[in-house]
């Protein structure tokens, strides 16, 4: 088989992959996405509510493009505030909720009371809102919610499963906030960070109906052996915390728009790859599963391309999105993107010509203020030279520690948007 074409000598794989990542983030910035989805001002009041890592920048975009009166409240992650003048921004904790978020949820629910059919509610919802807008269902407290969130994050459950449990223990999620806005018109502007872009899974769906049930939540708890507080388990078993269903007449005046998605971000990255003369292949925007397993699978595909020219010919870049999971077994610093990359590096075993970058588009992988990391053919060799044992780092869920020691972490700072994880594997 003849040798595949090679990239120019001036081509820098790390710079190329970072350009793809930056393009994916830029495509989903609220300032670009919000204006086209704004409706005409109503006869009555316009109230803005929202929650998520992109909520503050979404609120700022509304303010910059809204022609009439405006007021409201949104809650975002600590460090994600941006200047606004008419919409109040509150910062709270993510991924484990805190009192600031709980107070904001109470205020938001009170704010939407007494609206009329002439009023408009703009709901700005993005990923992270599940933790940022906590309101324990009656009979539970914030400590219960924190315990549930911590257990879910360690369980290995998918984001769909985690949010199903969260919705059924919440006093504001699963459509409850939308019902509180009735009879006002509610226009949802959503930035998706979930595989499949299902509105009910974005921030656990505070302003959309939920087809899942308490029985579904209990099945998830049993499936993963999640240790719930006794009061939370009893509440799910009683069925008293059932969510608002999609056909509820109180949701008839709710309109939902998906303004940015993982697919949009991957398409933007693909365009940049084309500009560099590298053929992109989008493998999917909703890949799920254990991060280390996804690393093995995508690594096998990359090796097949490099060695056999199948299923694609090099040079090319394999793009994918979605949200993997990490079942925590060790005491390391975690991060699903760095766990994926560590597993990928071990699968590639230093294969020449393969490079990769993976990161969370919000700039925070796991609990670390690090977006992700980069690997190259010499990653394992450099680790061994430092006396590091990559297999041990993977077993200890310590991807961040591993890549930090090599100087290969990717730090963006808060990107102020969130369309889930980004993965790019370059086969040159």
N, C-alpha and C positions, 0 to 999 in steps of 0.2 A: 504494500500500500504506500502511495507516495506521501511524503511529509506534508502536513497541513500548513497553510500559510502562517507566517510568524508576524507578530505585531512589530511596529517600528522600534528601533533601539531606544528612542526617546520616550517610549511608552512606559509609564510608571504604574504598575498594578494597584498599589495602595491608593495613589491619587485618583485613579480611575474609579475604583470602588467607592471611595469617599464621595466622588462627584455624583455617583448614582444615588447614594444614600441622601445626600443633600437635596437632590432633585425630588426624591420621593417625599421628603419633609416639606419642601417648598410648595409642592402641588396641593398640599392639604392645609395650608395656612388659612385661618379664618378670614383674614383681610381679602383674600382672593375668592373665597367660596361663599361667604355670607351674603354680600349685596344682591346677587342675582335671585335670591330666594325670599327677599323681603316683600311682604304684601303691602297694600295700600293702608294708610292709617284708618282706624275705625271711627264711627260716630262718637264713641265714648272714650274711655281711657285706654292707654297702651301700657301694659305691665310686662316687664322682662324678668323671668326667673331662669335659673339654670344651675347646673352642677357638672364638674368634670375638670380634667387637666387643661382643657382648652376653653373653659367657660369664660374666663376673664378676657381673653383675646376675642372671643365671639361677641361678648358684650361691647367691647371697644369698637368692633366693626359695625355693630348695630348703631351705636351712637354716632359714628362717623357718616352713616348713610340714611338715618331716619329723619324725615322732614317735619315731624310733629312733636307733640308732648311725649315725654318718656320718663319712666321711673322703674325701679326694680332692684333685685338682689340676686347675685350669683355667688357660688362658693367654689373655690379652686384650691389646688394644692399649695402648701407653703412654698414660697419662692416663685410662684407663677402669677402674681398680681401684675397688672399693667394699669396705667392711668385711665380713669374714667371719671366723668363729672356728674352724670345723672343716674347711673346704675351702680349701686354699692357692690363692692367686691370684698368677700370675706375669705380668708385663707384657713385651711384646716388640714388634718393629717390624712395621709395615704401611704400604705394600703390599710393600715389599722385605724379605725375611726377614733376621733377624740371629742372632747366636750365642745370645742369651737364649732365643729361640724354639726353636732347635735343641736346646739343653740341656733345655728343658721337654719336648720331644717324646721325647727319650731317657728321661727320668724317667718320663713317662706310660706308655711302652711297658713299662718295667721294673715299674711299679706293678701292672699288670694280669696279670702272670705268676702262675701257680699258683692261680688262682681255681677254685672248685668249682661244681658244678651248683646248690648251695644259695645261691650268692652272686648279687647284683644289681649291675649296672653301669648307672648313669644317665649317658648321654652327652648333654651340653649343647652343641649345635653351632649356630653362627650364622655369618653372613657375615664374611669376613675370615680365617677359619681356615686357608685355603690358605697364606697368608703367615705366619701366627702359629704354625703347627705344622709347621715344615719338618724333614724328615728325608731327606736325600739317599739315593737308592737305592745299594746297595753298588757301589763304584767311582766314585761322584761325591762332591763335597764341597760345603760351604756356598757357596763362591764360584761353583760351577757353578749352583747353585739361584738365587743372586742374579742371575747373568747371564741365566738363562732367564726369570725374572720380569720383569726390566727390559725384555728384548726383547719379551715378550708384551704388556706394558702399552703399548708404543709401536706395536704391529703393526696395531691396528684389529680384531683378532680378538674375537669375542663371548666373554662369560663362559663359555659352554658349551665353546667351543673352547679357551680358555685353561686351563680346569680339566681338560680331557681330557689335554692335554700334561702338566700338573703331576702328575696322578695317576700317570701312567706313568713318572715320574722320581722317585717318592717311595717311601720305605720304610714309610710309615705310612698313606697315603691309599688310596683305592680299595678299601675294605673290610679293609685289613690290620690296622688297630687292632681291629676287631670280631673277627677271627680270633684275635688275641692274647688276647682276653677269654674265649674258649671254654674250658670248657663253661658258664660263667656266663650268666645271662640278661642281655641288653643291651636297655635301653629308651632309644631315641633321642628326645630332645625337640629339635625343630628350629625355628629361626626363619629363614624363607626370605628371601633377598635376591636371588633369581635368577628370571628370567622362566620361567614354567612350573612353578616350585616342585618341580623334580626333586631328590630327596634327594641324588643322587650329585654334583650340582653345588654343593651348599651346603658350603663349606669343602673342596671336592674329595672329599667322601664318605669320610671315614676309617672310618665304622662301617656302611656300606651297600655292597652289591655293585655292580659296575660293568660294564655291558654293552659298553662301548667297548673298543677294542683298541690295541695299539702301532701297528698299521697305520693306524688312524684318527688317532692323534697325529701320525704321520709325514706324513699327507696334509694336516693343518692347518699343519704347519711349512712344507711346500712351497707351500701355497696363499697364505700371507702372506709368503713369503720370509724366514722367521725364522732368524736366524743363531744356531744353537745351538752350545754348546761341543762340540768333537769327541767327547768321551767321552759326552755326552748323546745326540748323534745316533747314535753307534755302539750305545748301549744300546737305543734304540728299534728300530733295525734288527735287532738280535739277537733281540728278542722276550723276553728274559730278565726284563724288568720288567713282564710282564703282570699285570694287576690281578685281584682276586678277583671271580668272576662271581656274579650274583644267585642262581643255583641251587646254589651250593656248600653242601654239607651242614653245614659249620662255621658257616653263617649262619642255620641253622634256628631258633635261639633268640634271634633279633633282632627287636625290635618297634619300629616307627617311627611317631611322631606329629608332624604339622606343627602347631605351636602358634600361630604367627603368620605371616601372609603379606601380600604387597602388596595383595591384594584386600581383606583385612580393613581395612587402613589407608585405602584409598580409600572403602570403605563408611562408615567413621567420618567422613571428610571430607564425604561426600555428606549425611550426617545433619545436620551443622552448616550446610551450605548451605541445606537445607530450612528449618532454624530461622530463617534470615535471609530467607526468601522468595525465594531464588534457586534455580532448577531446575538440579540437577546432571546431567551426562551422563558416565558412566564409559566412556571410549573403549577401555579395556583396561588390564590390569595387567602386561602383558609386552611392551610396545613395545621393539623393538630397532632397530639400524641406527646409522649415523653421526649424532652429535648434531646436526650442522648440517643434515642432510637431514630429520631428524624435526622440527626447527624450521621448515623450509620447509613441510612437509606440514601440520602442525598450524596454522601461520600461515594457510595457504590456507583451511583449514576455518573458522577464526575470522573471516576476512574475509568468507566466504560467509554466515556467520550474521549478521554486522553489516550487510552490504549487501543481502542477499537474503532473510534469514530462513530459510535452508536450510543444513544439514539440520535445524537447531533454531531456535527463536525466542528472541530476547533478551527479558529478561535471563536469562542462564544461565552456568554455569561448566563448562568441559570439563576433566575429571579423567583423568589417566593415570599409569601407573607402568611399571616395567621398568628395563632398564639399557642405555642407549645406549653407543656407543663413540666414541673420538676417535683418529683416525690422526694422530699428532704430526708436523707439518710445520714448525712454528716453534719458537721458544725461549721462548714465553710461559709463564704460570703455570697454564695449563690449567684443568681441571675440566669434566666432561661436561655438568653442569647449566647452568653459565654459558655454555658454548659453545652449547648448545641455545637459551638465552635471547637471546644475541647474534644468532644466526641468525634467531630468531623476530622480534626487533625490526626487523631489516633487511627481513624479509618484510612486516611490517605497515606499515612506512614512516610511522609516526606516526598510524595510523588512530585516530580518536577513539573513546572508549568501550571500548578493549580494554586489559586489564591482565593481567599474568601473574607467577607465582612458581614457581620450580623449585628443588628442593634434595634433597640426599641425607639420608635419614631417620636416618643415623648422625651427622650433623652435620659430616661431612668430605667435601667435593667434590674428588676428585682427591687431591692432596697437601696441600691447604690446610686450615687449621682454620676453614673457612668453609663453611656448609652449602649455600649457593647465592646467589640474587639475585632481584631484583624489577624488572619493567619496567612502564612506563606510556606513554601516548601521547606524552609529551614527552621520552622517553629519548634519542632520536637528536638532537633539537633541543638538549638540554642538552650532549650530547657535542660537537656541532659548535661550540657557543658556547665550549667550552674548548679548541678547536683539535684535538680528538681525531678520529681517522679510524676509525670502527667496522669498516669492511671490512678495514683493516690489522690491527686487533686480532683479528679472526676468523682471518685468514690466518696470524697468528703464534700461534694457540692461546692468546690472552691474555685470556680472559673475566674472570678474577679481577682482573687489572690494570684492565680497562675499568670494571667495576662498582664496584671500590673507589674509583676516582677520582671516580665520581659519587655515592658514599655510599649505594649501593643493594645492597650485599652483605647477606646474611642470616646472622647468626652465632647459633648456638644453644648452642655448647659441645658436649661429648660427650653424646649423648642416651641412651647405654647400651642402645640397641636398634638394629636394622638390618633394615628391610624394603624396601630398595632406593630408587630415586629416586621423587620425588613431583613432579608437574607439574599446575598449575592455571591455566587461562586464563579470565578473567572477561570476558564480553561484556555490557556494561551498556546 
